[in-house]
Each structure stands twice: as structure tokens, then as C-alpha cells.
Amino acid sequence: MNMPLITALLFLCAGLCALAVQPRPCAALRRVRPLRAADAGLSRLCARLSVPLLVLIAAAALFARLYALTAVPAGLSAEEALVGVEAKALLQTGGEAFSGALTAQMDVWRTSQTGPLLSALAVPFVALLGPTALAVRLPMALLHLLSAAAFYGLCRRIAGRAGGLCGLFLYALAPGLIMQSRWAYSAQALGPMLVIGLWLLAVSQRRRALYPVAMAVFGLATYACDAAWYVLPPFVLLLTVYALASRRVAPRMALPGATLYLLLALPALLTLAVNTLNLPGFTLLGVQIPRFGAFEHAGRGPFAPYDVLIRGSDAFDAMMDNGFSFVRQTLLQLPEEENVTSDLFAMPNFGLYQLFLLPVAVLGGVAYLVRLARERGRAALPRNVIGVLAADGQDGAWWLPCVACALLLVCMAGYGILFRGLNAGHLSMVLPLLILLCAQGVIYIARRVPLGGALLCAVYALGFALFLGAYFAEYAPARTATTHYNGFMEAAAFASTLDADEVHVTSNVYPHENPDMAVRVLTAFGFDLPTADLLGQTQGQTFAGRFSVFYPESQTIEPTPGTAYILRGSDAYMQDTSGFDSRDFGDWCVLWVP
């Protein structure tokens, strides 16, 4: 999408929100016969065609998430390769690659902890398809598709049939969620898991036995990424207290549900305690509770000698920078190259498509608060009215999931304030709740402003079409997923056909701050090496008997017979390549002595 269109959409959404909260102008528009007739006719048409519309939206979601899944984004990142390597290790040995045991988090990059959930989900796909890009990316895509169906059910139980259709429409066509579903980054599995858990929570209001199942899903979601360690435990605690105090859930279900969550999340919680309090690691019932020696865990923030708010200022500064970037590039239309690219959802790119709905999300949040405030007077309604609402999925069953979403947002906000180092992966968990608020905002506008909801949906669909056209273009995915390196798998396949005794692979795999391990992971995946071959000794030393890490900033290539190099294109430009034959593969090239 281009910036002028995003700006127009932003002001359109803000204008409709401002109009929707003005009773007199809305009433005046309702008195205009053509508008009122068109609005009523459109409502009847949507109600009559609800099933075809549902099928059409589902087809768009399938296409956007599964089309050319292995080709877009181009290449494979070290994080994605790690998912495949770990899935293979779990399949072959029953433990993760680096410790040989089951762990709550994998200490791989020494700067962030990668959750094992996505690797566990990829095990059957790796067993069936082998260590391929499809086997790595397909679990995430299917998880997001499952969460789309769950989101529809959640919105229907909160806002009725029209709310369910509107929520699915916004969720299925959301560019941020489409991008997340197409590459295997462990933190981006957290959002879909939360949506599935919230849907089960909503269903449990009528089927009480599903409440512990919802708690079990939240327990498993704890292993998506380290952000879940701080968000989910207080959320489950607050939710349990509320469920018991409000009697929305019987104690015979609430307490077993909380216990089940605690049992499933216990290894992660113990890992958090060990690394926060500098305790030694240990093993519990076959599960290793590791002590990350080279990584200062974010959980130490509240116990640090300096002010928590000072520690959180890094995240605040990042969000302020993104805000200024948003103003410069979107509202003032300054050239993109004059500004630093924002980190949070790559705001100068497709993330802005979601941001223009922020006014609608705020309006939806206010509408939810008003609805909650009016709940007490609802018991006085006649039984026949309550029966009509119940038939449309809007009886009291909406209350618990709505409060749960609010509690979850509070816990996420607390995490954002207390800890630094926030990135798009961590904040991806907020996007489903943002879309939930957007759905309520669109419904509110549709009820107040004739054809206002239709106008919002039309421009959203237009933005979706423009997004898909740009995203599947040749170079656009590289701008939104810069950790992907196009051509490494092809370069590895070609290098394996050479008569080379040694293959040196460049360490230039930014942004990981442990390039030695990133290179080993990529190489092990690209050459389908046994998991044990990852555990070479020191940096630069040959591992797997054939491969070693090459450091272009301090080493030079040598045209030695029997030696090949797999380098980034930028590395090759800085080296003397005379005496080598070469072949390019996307971002990579292979050099060898003929």
C-alpha cells in the first residue's frame, strides 16, 4: 500500500468514529430516505447471504496464508531452520538438540529464548515431509487458520452473528496476521494460541467441561516464547479470581482448570524463577530447568537496583520513535529513505494497514465498556427478550470472554511497561485483541451511521487486495521479513554436489547476535545433518567433519583445492575472488576452486 492511501484511510476511520458518537448528525442521516433504505437493504442482503459471505472470507483466508507458502517470504531464516532442526531432534531423540532433554525454553541465540511449542507442532510434519521449508512453515499456517475459525466463534458469542462475520472478515484479511502465518517465528505462535484459548473459554460458558481445556491451552501457550512467561501467569490468576468471585464458573471447574494450567506451565515458571533469582538449574521429572549463563533474563528487571520505569524506558523510547516515524511518513508524506524503519510491525510498510483502524479499535473498546456497565440492568428484561438475545449468541455467555480479553490486555500492557527489548514478535500477541476491538467498533459505526460499516469494510477489502498484490511481488517480502535469506537452501544443495572436503559458511547472518550458532543451525538444516553435528566445539572450528564458520570481517578466502565457500553477496564483494568459480543464489553465492 502506498502512503497517501493509508493516510486517507486513517482520516476516514477517524472521521466515521467522530461522527458515530454524535447523536444528532446520526439521527439526521437516518432520516435521509435513500440512505436509510440502502442501509436496510444492505443489512437484509448480508443476512440472506451470510453463508456465501462466510465461505468467501474463508477462501480468502486460505489463499492468503497458503498460496506460495514456501516461496513467500523468500528464503529461510535461522529461526525457521531452528524449528526444523529441533523438530527433527524431538522426533529422533525425544529431546531438544542442544541439551538432549526436554526444556521449557531453548538457550540458542544467547540474546533471546526460543520456545519449543512450534517445534513440537512441527514434529509430525517433519516426520512426513522431511526437513523442508514446507514442513517448517505449514504448522504455523494451519495454526493461524485454526485461530481464524476460533476468532469467528469468539466474536459470534460476544457480538452475535453479525459480529462473528465482521470479526472473521477483519481477522482473515489482516496483513499482520497473514505475514505472521507465513513464516515460522516462535513468538508469533502465541497470538493464535491465545485466540483458541479465549474461544474455548467462551464456549465453556455453555459447556462447563471445556473450561479446564481452555486453561490447558493457555498452559501450552506458555511455551510459545518468553513473553508468555510474564503475561499468562498473572492473566490466569486474575481470571480465576474473577471467575470464582463472580460465580461465572463453578469452583469445581475453576480450581481444576487453574491447577491444570499450573501443572502444564510449571517448567516454564520454574525456568523463569531460576533465571530471575540466579538459582542453579536442575531437572524435574525428566524436564530440564536450565540456567541461561550468557543471557541476562528480562525477569530481573523488577528486582534490579534501579527504577523499573527507567528499565522500561527503552521500550517507551522505541514506541515514541515509531510514533514519530508514523507522523513523518504517513501524515507528512516524507520520503521513506529519510527515516529509520520502525521495528514494531514494520510500520512504514504493511503494518500501517492495521494502524489506520486504531480509532475504530478505541471506539470499540469504549463500546465494550458501556456494554459491561449496562449488564446489571439486563436481568430486569422480560424473559422473551432474553430468549431472543440468547438465540443470537448474545446472552450472558459473552461476559466471561469479554472480561478475559480485558484482563489479557491489562497483563500485556504491564509487560510492555516493565520490560525493555520489546519487538514485533512480542507485540504480535496484541494484534488479535486489537482486531476484536475493531470488530466491535465497526459494528457500532454500522448501527449509528447509515452505510458507515459498509464503507469501512469496502476500504478494508481494497487495502487487502493492494496488500496481496504488493506482498507477492518480487521484493516486497524482503522489506517486511528482513531475517529471511533468499537462496541459502539452493546454495547448500549446490555446494553438496561439489567435490569439496571443506565448506566454509559465512557468519554474516544478522540480526542474530550469536552468528556462530545461527550458521550451524542454517547449515545443519540446509545439508540435512544429524542433530549431533550441530554441537561443534568452538567458533571457527570444523563441525560435522566438513563444515566450518567463516568470519568475513577478520578472515580472507583462499583458493585451496577441495574447499568451497557459501557467502552472502556482500561478503563476496569485499573478498578477492580471483581463482574461484562462482554461482549466485539469491542473497548468497558459492565459490569453489574448479
C-alpha positions as CSV (number, residue, x, y, z in Angstrom):
1,M,0.0,0.0,0.0
2,N,1.2,3.5,-0.7
3,M,1.3,6.2,1.9
4,P,-1.3,8.6,0.6
5,L,-3.9,5.9,0.6
6,I,-3.1,4.9,4.1
7,T,-3.4,8.5,5.2
8,A,-6.8,8.7,3.5
9,L,-8.0,5.6,5.3
10,L,-6.7,6.8,8.6
11,F,-8.7,10.1,8.4
12,L,-11.7,8.2,7.0
13,C,-11.8,5.9,10.0
14,A,-11.2,8.8,12.5
15,G,-14.0,10.8,10.8
16,L,-16.5,7.9,10.9
17,C,-15.7,7.3,14.6
18,A,-16.2,11.0,15.4
19,L,-19.5,11.0,13.5
20,A,-20.8,7.9,15.2
21,V,-20.6,9.4,18.6
22,Q,-22.7,12.4,17.7
23,P,-26.4,11.6,18.2
24,R,-27.9,14.5,16.2
25,P,-25.9,14.1,13.0
26,C,-26.5,10.3,13.1
27,A,-30.2,10.9,13.6
28,A,-30.3,13.4,10.7
29,L,-28.6,10.8,8.4
30,R,-31.1,8.2,9.4
31,R,-33.9,10.5,8.3
32,V,-32.5,10.7,4.8
33,R,-34.7,8.1,3.0
34,P,-32.2,6.9,0.3
35,L,-29.5,6.3,2.9
36,R,-31.9,4.6,5.3
37,A,-33.3,2.4,2.5
38,A,-29.9,1.5,1.2
39,D,-28.7,0.7,4.6
40,A,-31.7,-1.5,5.4
41,G,-31.4,-3.3,2.1
42,L,-27.8,-4.0,2.5
43,S,-28.4,-5.4,6.0
44,R,-31.1,-7.7,4.6
45,L,-28.8,-8.8,1.8
46,C,-25.9,-9.6,4.1
47,A,-28.2,-11.6,6.4
48,R,-29.5,-13.5,3.4
49,L,-26.1,-14.2,2.0
50,S,-24.3,-14.8,5.3
51,V,-23.3,-18.3,4.4
52,P,-21.8,-17.4,0.9
53,L,-20.0,-14.4,2.5
54,L,-18.6,-16.7,5.2
55,V,-17.3,-19.1,2.5
56,L,-15.8,-16.3,0.5
57,I,-14.0,-14.9,3.5
58,A,-12.7,-18.3,4.5
59,A,-11.5,-18.8,0.9
60,A,-9.6,-15.5,1.0
61,A,-8.0,-16.5,4.3
62,L,-6.9,-19.9,2.9
63,F,-5.4,-18.3,-0.2
64,A,-3.6,-15.5,1.6
65,R,-2.0,-18.0,4.1
66,L,-1.2,-21.0,1.9
67,Y,-0.5,-19.7,-1.6
68,A,3.2,-20.0,-2.5
69,L,3.9,-20.7,1.2
70,T,7.5,-21.9,0.6
71,A,8.3,-19.1,-1.8
72,V,7.0,-16.0,0.0
73,P,8.7,-14.8,2.1
74,A,11.7,-15.7,0.0
75,G,14.4,-17.8,1.7
76,L,14.6,-19.3,5.2
77,S,15.7,-17.6,8.4
78,A,17.9,-19.1,11.1
79,E,14.8,-19.1,13.4
80,E,12.8,-21.2,10.9
81,A,15.7,-23.6,10.4
82,L,15.9,-23.9,14.2
83,V,12.2,-25.0,14.2
84,G,13.0,-27.8,11.7
85,V,16.2,-28.9,13.5
86,E,14.5,-29.0,16.8
87,A,11.5,-30.9,15.4
88,K,13.9,-33.4,13.9
89,A,15.7,-33.8,17.2
90,L,12.5,-34.3,19.1
91,L,11.5,-36.9,16.6
92,Q,14.8,-38.8,16.7
93,T,15.9,-38.4,20.3
94,G,12.9,-37.2,22.3
95,G,14.8,-34.2,23.4
96,E,15.9,-30.8,22.1
97,A,19.1,-30.5,20.0
98,F,21.3,-28.6,22.4
99,S,20.7,-30.4,25.7
100,G,19.3,-33.7,24.7
101,A,16.4,-33.2,27.2
102,L,13.0,-31.6,27.3
103,T,13.3,-27.9,28.2
104,A,10.9,-25.0,28.8
105,Q,12.9,-22.7,26.5
106,M,15.9,-23.3,24.3
107,D,19.0,-21.3,25.0
108,V,20.3,-20.9,21.4
109,W,21.0,-17.4,20.4
110,R,22.1,-16.2,23.9
111,T,20.1,-13.0,23.4
112,S,16.5,-14.3,23.3
113,Q,14.9,-17.6,24.3
114,T,13.1,-19.6,21.6
115,G,10.0,-21.5,22.7
116,P,9.7,-25.2,21.9
117,L,6.0,-25.1,21.1
118,L,6.3,-24.5,17.4
119,S,9.0,-27.2,17.1
120,A,6.7,-29.7,18.9
121,L,3.9,-28.9,16.5
122,A,6.2,-29.4,13.5
123,V,7.3,-32.9,14.6
124,P,4.6,-34.8,12.6
125,F,5.2,-32.6,9.5
126,V,8.9,-33.2,9.6
127,A,8.3,-36.9,10.1
128,L,6.0,-36.9,7.0
129,L,7.7,-34.4,4.7
130,G,11.3,-34.4,6.0
131,P,13.2,-31.3,7.0
132,T,11.8,-29.0,4.3
133,A,10.6,-25.4,4.2
134,L,7.0,-26.7,3.8
135,A,7.3,-28.9,6.9
136,V,8.6,-25.9,8.9
137,R,6.0,-23.3,7.7
138,L,2.9,-25.4,7.4
139,P,2.3,-25.9,11.2
140,M,2.2,-22.1,11.7
141,A,-0.1,-21.5,8.7
142,L,-2.5,-24.2,9.9
143,L,-2.4,-22.8,13.5
144,H,-3.4,-19.4,12.2
145,L,-6.2,-20.8,10.1
146,L,-7.5,-22.7,13.1
147,S,-7.3,-19.5,15.1
148,A,-9.3,-17.7,12.4
149,A,-12.1,-20.2,12.9
150,A,-11.8,-19.8,16.7
151,F,-11.9,-16.0,16.3
152,Y,-15.2,-16.3,14.4
153,G,-16.7,-18.3,17.2
154,L,-15.4,-15.9,19.8
155,C,-16.8,-12.9,18.1
156,R,-20.1,-14.6,17.5
157,R,-20.5,-15.4,21.1
158,I,-19.6,-11.9,22.1
159,A,-21.5,-9.9,19.5
160,G,-23.9,-12.2,17.7
161,R,-24.0,-13.5,14.1
162,A,-23.2,-10.1,12.5
163,G,-20.3,-9.6,15.0
164,G,-18.9,-13.1,14.1
165,L,-19.0,-12.4,10.4
166,C,-17.4,-8.9,10.9
167,G,-14.7,-10.3,13.2
168,L,-13.8,-13.1,10.8
169,F,-13.6,-10.6,7.9
170,L,-11.2,-8.3,9.8
171,Y,-9.1,-11.2,11.2
172,A,-8.9,-13.2,7.9
173,L,-7.8,-10.2,5.9
174,A,-5.4,-8.6,8.4
175,P,-1.9,-8.2,6.8
176,G,-0.1,-8.5,10.1
177,L,-1.6,-11.9,10.8
178,I,-1.1,-13.0,7.2
179,M,2.6,-12.2,7.4
180,Q,2.9,-14.0,10.8
181,S,1.2,-17.1,9.4
182,R,3.7,-17.4,6.5
183,W,7.0,-17.8,8.4
184,A,7.9,-19.9,11.5
185,Y,8.9,-17.5,14.2
186,S,8.1,-19.0,17.6
187,A,6.8,-15.8,19.2
188,Q,4.1,-15.5,16.5
189,A,2.5,-18.7,17.6
190,L,1.4,-17.0,20.9
191,G,-1.4,-14.9,19.3
192,P,-3.2,-17.8,17.7
193,M,-2.9,-19.9,20.9
194,L,-4.5,-17.1,22.9
195,V,-7.3,-16.8,20.4
196,I,-8.0,-20.5,20.6
197,G,-7.9,-20.4,24.4
198,L,-10.3,-17.4,24.5
199,W,-12.7,-19.2,22.2
200,L,-12.7,-22.3,24.4
201,L,-13.3,-20.0,27.4
202,A,-16.3,-18.6,25.6
203,V,-17.7,-22.0,24.7
204,S,-17.2,-23.2,28.3
205,Q,-20.0,-20.9,29.5
206,R,-22.4,-23.4,28.0
207,R,-20.2,-26.5,28.1
208,R,-18.6,-26.2,31.5
209,A,-16.2,-29.2,31.0
210,L,-14.3,-27.1,28.4
211,Y,-13.1,-24.6,31.0
212,P,-10.1,-26.8,32.1
213,V,-9.4,-27.4,28.4
214,A,-9.1,-23.6,27.8
215,M,-6.7,-23.4,30.8
216,A,-4.7,-26.3,29.3
217,V,-4.3,-24.3,26.0
218,F,-3.1,-21.3,28.0
219,G,-0.6,-23.6,29.7
220,L,0.7,-24.9,26.4
221,A,0.9,-21.3,25.0
222,T,3.4,-20.5,27.8
223,Y,6.0,-22.4,25.6
224,A,5.5,-20.2,22.6
225,C,8.0,-17.5,23.7
226,D,9.5,-15.8,26.7
227,A,6.8,-13.0,26.6
228,A,4.2,-15.6,27.6
229,W,6.1,-16.2,30.9
230,Y,5.1,-12.7,32.1
231,V,1.7,-12.3,30.5
232,L,-0.1,-15.6,31.1
233,P,0.5,-16.4,34.8
234,P,-1.0,-13.1,36.1
235,F,-3.8,-13.4,33.5
236,V,-4.7,-16.9,34.7
237,L,-4.5,-15.8,38.3
238,L,-6.8,-12.7,37.7
239,L,-9.2,-14.7,35.6
240,T,-9.5,-17.5,38.2
241,V,-10.1,-14.9,41.0
242,Y,-12.8,-13.2,38.8
243,A,-14.5,-16.4,37.8
244,L,-14.8,-17.5,41.4
245,A,-15.8,-14.1,42.8
246,S,-18.4,-13.5,40.1
247,R,-19.6,-17.1,40.1
248,R,-19.4,-17.2,36.4
249,V,-17.5,-20.5,36.7
250,A,-18.2,-23.1,39.3
251,P,-15.4,-23.8,41.8
252,R,-15.4,-27.4,40.7
253,M,-14.2,-26.2,37.3
254,A,-12.3,-23.1,38.1
255,L,-9.9,-24.6,40.6
256,P,-9.1,-27.8,38.5
257,G,-8.6,-25.5,35.5
258,A,-6.1,-23.3,37.3
259,T,-4.3,-26.4,38.7
260,L,-4.1,-27.9,35.2
261,Y,-2.6,-24.7,33.9
262,L,-0.1,-24.6,36.7
263,L,1.0,-28.2,36.1
264,L,1.5,-27.6,32.4
265,A,3.3,-24.3,32.8
266,L,5.3,-25.4,35.8
267,P,8.6,-26.0,33.9
268,A,8.4,-22.5,32.3
269,L,7.6,-20.9,35.6
270,L,10.5,-22.7,37.3
271,T,12.8,-21.6,34.5
272,L,11.7,-18.0,35.0
273,A,12.3,-18.3,38.7
274,V,15.8,-19.9,38.2
275,N,17.0,-17.2,35.8
276,T,15.4,-14.3,37.7
277,L,16.8,-15.3,41.1
278,N,20.2,-16.6,39.8
279,L,19.4,-20.1,41.1
280,P,21.2,-23.2,39.8
281,G,19.4,-25.2,37.1
282,F,18.0,-28.7,37.8
283,T,16.0,-31.5,36.3
284,L,12.4,-32.2,37.3
285,L,10.7,-35.4,36.2
286,G,12.8,-35.6,33.0
287,V,12.3,-32.0,32.2
288,Q,15.4,-29.8,32.4
289,I,15.1,-26.4,34.1
290,P,18.1,-24.6,32.6
291,R,20.1,-21.7,33.9
292,F,21.0,-19.4,30.9
293,G,24.5,-18.5,31.7
294,A,25.1,-16.0,28.9
295,F,21.7,-14.3,28.9
296,E,20.5,-11.7,31.3
297,H,16.9,-12.6,31.6
298,A,14.3,-9.8,31.3
299,G,12.7,-11.1,34.5
300,R,15.5,-9.5,36.6
301,G,14.0,-6.0,35.8
302,P,11.7,-5.7,38.8
303,F,14.4,-6.9,41.1
304,A,17.1,-4.6,39.7
305,P,18.6,-1.9,42.0
306,Y,17.4,0.8,39.6
307,D,13.9,2.0,38.9
308,V,11.6,-0.3,36.9
309,L,10.4,2.7,34.9
310,I,13.9,3.5,33.9
311,R,14.4,0.0,32.7
312,G,11.2,0.2,30.7
313,S,12.2,3.5,29.1
314,D,13.9,1.6,26.3
315,A,10.6,0.2,25.1
316,F,8.9,3.6,25.6
317,D,11.6,5.3,23.5
318,A,11.1,2.7,20.8
319,M,7.4,3.3,20.7
320,M,7.9,7.1,20.7
321,D,10.3,6.7,17.7
322,N,7.7,4.6,15.9
323,G,5.1,7.2,16.6
324,F,7.3,10.0,15.1
325,S,8.1,7.8,12.2
326,F,4.3,7.2,11.7
327,V,3.7,11.0,11.7
328,R,6.6,11.8,9.3
329,Q,6.0,9.0,6.8
330,T,2.2,8.7,6.9
331,L,0.8,12.1,7.8
332,L,3.5,14.3,6.4
333,Q,4.4,12.0,3.5
334,L,8.1,12.4,3.8
335,P,10.2,10.0,1.7
336,E,10.8,6.7,3.4
337,E,14.5,6.7,3.0
338,E,14.9,9.8,5.1
339,N,13.7,8.0,8.2
340,V,14.7,4.9,10.2
341,T,12.4,1.9,9.5
342,S,10.2,1.3,12.6
343,D,10.6,-2.1,14.3
344,L,7.1,-2.7,15.6
345,F,5.3,-4.5,12.8
346,A,7.4,-2.6,10.2
347,M,5.1,0.4,10.4
348,P,6.3,2.2,7.3
349,N,5.4,-0.9,5.4
350,F,2.3,-3.1,5.7
351,G,1.8,-2.5,9.5
352,L,0.3,0.8,8.7
353,Y,-2.6,-1.0,7.1
354,Q,-3.6,-2.2,10.6
355,L,-2.8,1.1,12.3
356,F,-5.4,3.1,10.3
357,L,-8.0,1.1,12.3
358,L,-6.7,2.2,15.7
359,P,-9.5,4.9,16.0
360,V,-12.1,2.2,15.3
361,A,-10.4,-0.1,18.0
362,V,-10.6,2.7,20.5
363,L,-14.3,3.2,19.7
364,G,-14.9,-0.5,20.1
365,G,-13.2,-0.5,23.5
366,V,-15.4,2.3,24.7
367,A,-18.5,0.4,23.3
368,Y,-17.4,-2.7,25.2
369,L,-17.0,-0.7,28.5
370,V,-20.5,0.8,28.0
371,R,-21.9,-2.7,27.4
372,L,-20.3,-4.0,30.5
373,A,-21.7,-1.2,32.6
374,R,-25.2,-1.9,31.4
375,E,-25.1,-5.6,32.2
376,R,-26.6,-5.2,35.6
377,G,-29.8,-3.8,34.2
378,R,-30.2,-6.7,31.8
379,A,-31.6,-9.0,34.4
380,A,-34.7,-6.9,34.5
381,L,-35.5,-7.5,30.9
382,P,-38.5,-9.7,30.1
383,R,-37.7,-13.4,29.5
384,N,-38.8,-13.4,25.9
385,V,-36.3,-10.6,25.1
386,I,-33.5,-12.5,26.9
387,G,-34.5,-15.6,24.9
388,V,-34.2,-13.7,21.6
389,L,-30.7,-12.5,22.6
390,A,-29.7,-16.0,23.7
391,A,-30.7,-17.3,20.3
392,D,-28.4,-14.8,18.6
393,G,-25.5,-15.8,20.9
394,Q,-25.7,-12.6,23.0
395,D,-26.9,-14.0,26.3
396,G,-24.8,-13.8,29.5
397,A,-22.2,-16.2,28.0
398,W,-20.4,-13.2,26.4
399,W,-19.5,-11.7,29.7
400,L,-16.6,-14.0,30.8
401,P,-14.7,-14.0,27.5
402,C,-15.1,-10.2,27.3
403,V,-13.7,-9.7,30.8
404,A,-10.9,-12.3,30.0
405,C,-9.9,-10.2,26.9
406,A,-9.8,-7.1,29.1
407,L,-7.6,-8.8,31.7
408,L,-5.3,-10.1,29.0
409,L,-4.9,-6.6,27.6
410,V,-4.0,-5.3,31.1
411,C,-1.4,-8.0,31.5
412,M,0.1,-7.3,28.1
413,A,0.2,-3.6,28.9
414,G,2.0,-4.4,32.2
415,Y,4.6,-6.4,30.3
416,G,5.2,-3.6,27.9
417,I,5.8,-1.1,30.7
418,L,8.0,-3.3,32.9
419,F,10.4,-4.8,30.4
420,R,12.6,-3.5,27.7
421,G,13.6,-5.3,24.5
422,L,10.1,-5.4,23.0
423,N,9.9,-6.2,19.4
424,A,7.3,-7.1,16.7
425,G,7.4,-10.8,17.8
426,H,6.5,-10.0,21.4
427,L,3.8,-7.5,20.4
428,S,2.2,-9.8,17.8
429,M,0.1,-11.2,20.7
430,V,-1.8,-7.9,20.9
431,L,-3.0,-7.9,17.3
432,P,-5.9,-10.4,17.7
433,L,-7.3,-8.4,20.6
434,L,-6.9,-5.2,18.6
435,I,-8.9,-6.8,15.8
436,L,-11.5,-7.9,18.3
437,L,-11.9,-4.2,19.4
438,C,-12.0,-3.2,15.7
439,A,-14.9,-5.6,15.1
440,Q,-16.9,-4.0,17.9
441,G,-16.1,-0.5,16.6
442,V,-17.2,-1.4,13.0
443,I,-20.5,-2.8,14.4
444,Y,-21.0,0.3,16.4
445,I,-20.5,2.5,13.4
446,A,-22.7,0.3,11.2
447,R,-25.6,0.7,13.7
448,R,-25.2,4.5,14.0
449,V,-24.1,5.8,10.6
450,P,-26.0,4.6,7.5
451,L,-23.7,2.7,5.2
452,G,-20.8,3.6,7.5
453,G,-19.9,0.0,8.3
454,A,-20.2,-1.0,4.6
455,L,-17.8,1.9,3.7
456,L,-15.2,0.7,6.3
457,C,-15.4,-2.9,5.1
458,A,-15.1,-1.8,1.5
459,V,-11.9,0.2,2.1
460,Y,-10.6,-2.7,4.2
461,A,-11.1,-5.1,1.4
462,L,-9.5,-2.7,-1.1
463,G,-6.5,-2.5,1.2
464,F,-6.3,-6.3,1.5
465,A,-6.2,-6.6,-2.3
466,L,-3.5,-4.0,-2.6
467,F,-1.5,-5.6,0.2
468,L,-1.7,-9.0,-1.5
469,G,-0.5,-7.5,-4.8
470,A,2.5,-5.9,-3.1
471,Y,3.3,-8.8,-0.8
472,F,3.5,-11.3,-3.5
473,A,5.6,-9.0,-5.7
474,E,9.3,-9.9,-6.2
475,Y,10.9,-7.9,-3.4
476,A,8.2,-6.8,-1.0
477,P,8.5,-9.7,1.5
478,A,12.2,-8.8,2.0
479,R,11.1,-5.4,3.4
480,T,8.8,-6.9,5.9
481,A,10.8,-10.0,7.0
482,T,14.4,-9.0,6.8
483,T,15.7,-12.1,8.6
484,H,14.9,-14.2,5.6
485,Y,17.8,-15.0,3.2
486,N,16.7,-16.0,-0.2
487,G,18.9,-18.7,-1.8
488,F,20.6,-20.4,1.1
489,M,18.9,-23.7,0.6
490,E,19.7,-23.7,-3.1
491,A,23.3,-22.7,-2.3
492,A,23.6,-25.5,0.2
493,A,22.1,-28.0,-2.3
494,F,24.6,-26.9,-5.0
495,A,27.6,-27.0,-2.6
496,S,26.7,-30.5,-1.6
497,T,27.2,-31.6,-5.3
498,L,30.8,-30.2,-5.4
499,D,33.8,-32.4,-4.7
500,A,34.8,-30.3,-1.6
501,D,36.4,-31.6,1.5
502,E,35.6,-28.4,3.4
503,V,32.7,-26.0,3.2
504,H,33.0,-22.6,4.9
505,V,29.8,-20.8,5.6
506,T,29.7,-17.0,6.4
507,S,28.8,-15.9,9.9
508,N,27.1,-12.8,8.4
509,V,23.5,-13.8,9.4
510,Y,22.3,-10.6,11.1
511,P,20.3,-10.0,13.3
512,H,21.1,-12.9,15.5
513,E,23.8,-11.9,18.0
514,N,25.2,-15.5,18.1
515,P,26.3,-15.9,14.5
516,D,28.3,-19.0,15.2
517,M,25.2,-20.9,16.3
518,A,23.0,-19.3,13.6
519,V,25.4,-20.5,10.9
520,R,25.4,-24.0,12.4
521,V,21.6,-24.2,12.5
522,L,21.2,-23.0,8.9
523,T,24.0,-25.3,7.7
524,A,22.5,-28.3,9.6
525,F,19.1,-27.7,8.1
526,G,20.4,-26.9,4.6
527,F,22.6,-30.0,4.4
528,D,20.2,-32.2,6.5
529,L,22.9,-33.0,9.0
530,P,22.3,-35.2,12.1
531,T,21.4,-33.1,15.1
532,A,24.6,-34.1,17.0
533,D,26.7,-32.4,14.3
534,L,25.4,-29.0,15.5
535,L,27.4,-29.3,18.7
536,G,30.8,-28.4,17.3
537,Q,33.4,-27.2,19.8
538,T,34.5,-23.5,19.4
539,Q,33.9,-20.8,16.9
540,G,35.7,-21.4,13.6
541,Q,36.4,-25.0,14.3
542,T,35.2,-27.6,11.8
543,F,32.0,-29.3,12.8
544,A,30.4,-32.3,11.2
545,G,33.8,-33.1,9.8
546,R,33.3,-30.9,6.8
547,F,31.8,-27.6,7.7
548,S,33.2,-24.5,9.5
549,V,32.1,-20.9,10.2
550,F,33.8,-18.2,8.1
551,Y,34.2,-14.7,9.6
552,P,34.4,-12.2,6.7
553,E,35.4,-9.3,8.9
554,S,38.6,-11.0,10.0
555,Q,39.3,-13.8,7.5
556,T,40.0,-13.9,3.8
557,I,39.1,-16.6,1.4
558,E,41.9,-18.8,-0.1
559,P,41.6,-20.7,-3.4
560,T,42.6,-24.1,-2.0
561,P,41.6,-27.2,-3.9
562,G,38.8,-29.1,-2.2
563,T,37.5,-26.0,-0.4
564,A,34.2,-24.2,-1.1
565,Y,32.7,-21.1,0.4
566,I,29.0,-20.2,0.9
567,L,28.9,-16.4,1.4
568,R,26.4,-13.6,1.4
569,G,26.7,-11.5,-1.7
570,S,28.0,-8.5,0.3
571,D,30.8,-10.7,1.7
572,A,31.9,-11.8,-1.7
573,Y,32.2,-8.2,-2.9
574,M,34.8,-7.5,-0.2
575,Q,36.9,-10.5,-0.9
576,D,39.4,-11.3,-3.7
577,T,37.6,-13.9,-5.7
578,S,40.3,-14.5,-8.3
579,G,41.0,-18.2,-8.8
580,F,37.4,-19.2,-7.9
581,D,34.4,-20.2,-9.9
582,S,31.2,-18.8,-8.5
583,R,27.5,-19.1,-8.8
584,D,24.8,-16.8,-7.3
585,F,21.7,-18.0,-5.5
586,G,19.6,-15.1,-4.4
587,D,21.3,-13.3,-1.5
588,W,24.0,-16.0,-1.4
589,C,26.8,-17.2,-3.6
590,V,29.0,-20.3,-3.7
591,L,32.8,-20.0,-4.5
592,W,34.9,-23.1,-5.3
593,V,38.1,-24.0,-7.0
594,P,37.5,-25.7,-10.3
